[in-house]
Amino acid sequence: MNLILGGIIATSTIIFLGVLLVSPVFLIAEKPTPVMLSFSLYDQSNLEIWCKELSEWASSKNIKGSIFLSGEVAEKYPSCITLFPKSFDVGSQTYSYVQLNQINDYSVQLEEVQKGRESVNKVGNLDSKLFKAPYGETDDNIYSILNRNEILADFSYQNQYNKYHNNQFLKFDLVTYDSHDVSNKIKDDVESSELPIQIEFNSFQSITEIKKIVNEIQSWDIEFESASDVSNLELTRRI
């Protein structure tokens, strides 16, 4: 009897292991699509109120994201850094929000990026290693400039982000949508994407509009992530 029972158990074990080997896809749950909400902040009269409303709402909903601003905006509206929860990364956008590829002097480009990062760090009492170029425009100097400023990740582009790895910047694919284009029409595309998604907002949009869009996205099969999550790097360290 014991021999028969032992044989049944052994046979069942072999069959179960065989199923594991040939059908792993059925036993591993698919991970939701990572979505990074990206907010660009500009110099405008209502910016402090805008930041307060967005940061409070994001905190109450446990939403992750990333904000980007120039050094000048950081100095003028410091609460737009300090109010946001730790679930948000903070990135710099040069000091005076200039188009880098329109500057012919490398040293001026370098100074713009350096001053922008220093101002954001000083105002927010943090160590930010995240960057986004104004207007999404860069030139061949960008990798040298970012490296010299100890910046580890660059989210300037629509179809990629670059991160520093093994002493060089490497390209990683990314899909970017303007928030005005977000609707149920792209729901299937977002949910089925094998690449991280970036959705871009800016401070000229009303908080009401942003809430409506984010609430719709949140109902999809997605997971909100910060730039640190997407790149698997620590890009914003609060000091």
C-alpha positions as CSV (number, residue, x, y, z in Angstrom):
1,M,0.0,0.0,0.0
2,N,2.8,2.3,1.0
3,L,4.6,1.5,-2.3
4,I,1.5,2.4,-4.3
5,L,1.0,5.7,-2.4
6,G,4.6,6.5,-2.8
7,G,4.4,5.9,-6.5
8,I,1.4,8.1,-6.9
9,I,3.1,11.0,-5.0
10,A,6.3,10.6,-7.1
11,T,4.3,10.6,-10.3
12,S,2.3,13.6,-9.3
13,T,5.4,15.5,-8.4
14,I,7.0,14.8,-11.7
15,I,3.9,15.9,-13.6
16,F,3.7,19.1,-11.5
17,L,7.4,19.9,-12.2
18,G,6.9,19.3,-15.9
19,V,4.0,21.8,-15.9
20,L,6.2,24.4,-14.3
21,L,8.9,23.9,-16.9
22,V,6.7,24.0,-20.0
23,S,4.2,26.5,-18.8
24,P,5.9,29.2,-16.7
25,V,3.9,32.0,-18.4
26,F,0.7,30.8,-16.8
27,L,2.2,31.0,-13.3
28,I,3.8,34.4,-13.5
29,A,1.4,37.4,-13.1
30,E,2.0,40.2,-15.7
31,K,3.3,43.4,-14.1
32,P,1.3,46.5,-14.8
33,T,2.7,49.0,-17.2
34,P,5.0,51.5,-15.4
35,V,3.8,55.1,-16.0
36,M,5.7,58.2,-15.0
37,L,3.8,61.4,-14.5
38,S,6.1,64.3,-15.5
39,F,5.3,67.8,-14.5
40,S,7.2,70.8,-15.9
41,L,6.9,74.0,-13.7
42,Y,7.1,77.4,-15.2
43,D,7.3,81.0,-13.9
44,Q,3.7,82.1,-13.5
45,S,1.9,84.2,-10.9
46,N,-0.2,81.3,-9.5
47,L,2.5,78.8,-9.3
48,E,2.8,78.5,-5.5
49,I,-1.0,77.9,-5.2
50,W,-0.8,75.4,-8.1
51,C,2.1,73.5,-6.5
52,K,0.3,73.4,-3.1
53,E,-2.9,72.0,-4.6
54,L,-1.2,69.4,-6.7
55,S,1.2,68.3,-4.0
56,E,-1.6,67.9,-1.4
57,W,-3.7,65.9,-3.8
58,A,-0.8,63.7,-4.9
59,S,0.0,63.0,-1.2
60,S,-3.6,62.1,-0.4
61,K,-3.8,59.7,-3.4
62,N,-0.3,58.2,-2.8
63,I,0.7,59.1,-6.3
64,K,4.3,59.0,-7.6
65,G,5.8,61.3,-10.2
66,S,8.5,63.7,-11.1
67,I,8.7,67.5,-11.3
68,F,11.1,69.5,-13.4
69,L,12.0,73.2,-13.0
70,S,14.7,75.7,-13.7
71,G,17.0,77.2,-11.1
72,E,15.3,80.6,-11.4
73,V,11.8,79.1,-10.8
74,A,13.2,77.1,-7.8
75,E,14.6,80.3,-6.3
76,K,11.4,82.3,-6.9
77,Y,9.0,79.5,-5.7
78,P,10.9,77.3,-3.2
79,S,7.7,75.7,-1.9
80,C,7.2,74.1,-5.3
81,I,10.0,71.8,-4.3
82,T,9.6,71.5,-0.6
83,L,5.8,70.8,-0.6
84,F,6.0,67.7,-2.8
85,P,6.1,64.3,-1.1
86,K,9.2,62.0,-1.1
87,S,7.4,59.9,-3.7
88,F,8.2,62.6,-6.3
89,D,11.6,63.1,-7.9
90,V,12.9,66.6,-8.5
91,G,14.9,67.4,-11.7
92,S,16.6,70.5,-12.9
93,Q,16.1,72.3,-16.3
94,T,19.1,74.5,-16.5
95,Y,19.2,77.8,-14.6
96,S,17.3,80.2,-16.9
97,Y,15.4,77.7,-19.0
98,V,17.5,78.2,-22.1
99,Q,17.6,76.0,-25.3
100,L,21.0,74.4,-24.9
101,N,21.7,73.6,-28.5
102,Q,21.3,77.4,-29.3
103,I,24.3,78.2,-27.2
104,N,27.6,78.0,-29.1
105,D,29.9,78.2,-26.1
106,Y,30.4,74.9,-24.2
107,S,31.4,76.7,-21.0
108,V,28.1,78.7,-21.0
109,Q,26.1,75.4,-21.6
110,L,28.0,73.8,-18.7
111,E,27.3,76.8,-16.4
112,E,23.6,76.8,-17.2
113,V,23.2,73.1,-16.2
114,Q,25.5,73.5,-13.2
115,K,23.7,76.6,-11.8
116,G,20.3,75.0,-12.4
117,R,21.2,71.9,-10.5
118,E,22.9,73.8,-7.7
119,S,19.9,76.1,-7.2
120,V,17.4,73.2,-7.2
121,N,19.5,71.4,-4.6
122,K,20.0,74.4,-2.4
123,V,16.4,75.4,-2.4
124,G,15.1,71.9,-1.8
125,N,17.9,70.8,0.5
126,L,18.4,67.7,-1.6
127,D,20.8,66.0,-4.0
128,S,19.1,65.8,-7.4
129,K,20.7,63.8,-10.2
130,L,17.9,64.1,-12.6
131,F,17.7,66.4,-15.7
132,K,15.3,67.4,-18.5
133,A,16.4,69.8,-21.2
134,P,14.2,72.8,-21.9
135,Y,12.2,72.3,-25.1
136,G,13.7,68.7,-25.3
137,E,16.6,70.1,-27.3
138,T,20.3,69.1,-26.7
139,D,23.4,68.6,-28.7
140,D,26.5,66.4,-28.6
141,N,27.9,68.2,-25.6
142,I,25.1,67.0,-23.3
143,Y,26.7,63.7,-22.1
144,S,29.9,65.5,-21.1
145,I,28.0,68.3,-19.4
146,L,25.7,65.9,-17.4
147,N,28.7,63.7,-16.4
148,R,30.6,66.8,-15.1
149,N,27.5,67.8,-13.1
150,E,27.1,64.3,-11.6
151,I,23.7,63.9,-13.2
152,L,22.7,60.3,-13.7
153,A,19.5,60.4,-15.7
154,D,18.2,62.5,-18.6
155,F,14.5,62.5,-19.5
156,S,14.7,65.2,-22.2
157,Y,13.4,63.1,-25.0
158,Q,10.1,61.7,-26.3
159,N,11.3,58.1,-27.2
160,Q,14.1,57.5,-24.8
161,Y,15.8,58.3,-21.5
162,N,19.5,58.1,-20.9
163,K,21.1,56.9,-17.7
164,Y,24.7,56.7,-16.6
165,H,26.0,53.1,-16.3
166,N,29.5,51.7,-16.4
167,N,31.0,55.1,-17.0
168,Q,28.8,56.0,-20.0
169,F,25.3,57.1,-20.8
170,L,23.1,54.4,-22.2
171,K,19.9,54.8,-24.1
172,F,16.7,53.1,-22.9
173,D,13.4,53.1,-24.8
174,L,10.5,55.1,-23.5
175,V,7.1,56.1,-24.8
176,T,5.9,59.6,-24.2
177,Y,2.4,61.0,-24.4
178,D,1.3,64.6,-24.0
179,S,-1.4,64.7,-21.3
180,H,-3.8,66.4,-23.7
181,D,-3.7,63.3,-25.8
182,V,-4.6,60.9,-23.0
183,S,-8.0,59.3,-23.3
184,N,-9.5,55.9,-23.5
185,K,-8.3,55.9,-27.2
186,I,-4.8,55.1,-26.0
187,K,-5.8,52.9,-23.0
188,D,-5.1,49.6,-24.8
189,D,-1.8,50.9,-26.1
190,V,-0.7,51.9,-22.6
191,E,-1.8,48.7,-20.9
192,S,-0.1,46.5,-23.5
193,S,3.1,48.5,-23.7
194,E,6.3,46.6,-22.9
195,L,8.1,49.9,-22.4
196,P,7.7,52.5,-19.6
197,I,5.3,55.3,-20.3
198,Q,6.0,59.0,-19.6
199,I,3.0,61.4,-19.6
200,E,3.9,65.0,-19.7
201,F,2.0,67.8,-17.8
202,N,2.8,71.4,-17.2
203,S,1.9,74.1,-14.7
204,F,-0.3,76.0,-17.2
205,Q,-2.9,73.2,-16.9
206,S,-5.5,73.5,-14.3
207,I,-5.4,71.2,-11.3
208,T,-9.0,70.2,-12.1
209,E,-7.9,69.0,-15.6
210,I,-4.9,67.2,-14.2
211,K,-6.9,65.4,-11.6
212,K,-9.4,64.2,-14.2
213,I,-6.7,62.9,-16.5
214,V,-4.7,61.1,-13.7
215,N,-7.9,59.6,-12.2
216,E,-8.7,58.1,-15.6
217,I,-5.1,56.7,-16.0
218,Q,-5.2,55.3,-12.5
219,S,-8.2,53.1,-13.5
220,W,-6.1,51.4,-16.1
221,D,-3.8,48.4,-15.6
222,I,-0.8,50.6,-14.8
223,E,1.5,51.4,-11.9
224,F,2.7,55.0,-11.2
225,E,6.4,55.3,-10.9
226,S,8.9,58.1,-10.4
227,A,12.0,58.6,-12.6
228,S,14.0,56.8,-9.9
229,D,11.8,53.8,-10.2
230,V,11.9,53.8,-14.0
231,S,15.7,54.1,-14.2
232,N,16.3,51.9,-11.1
233,L,18.6,54.7,-9.7
234,E,18.3,57.0,-6.7
235,L,17.8,60.3,-8.4
236,T,16.6,62.5,-5.6
237,R,18.1,62.3,-2.1
238,R,16.5,64.5,0.6
239,I,19.3,65.7,2.9
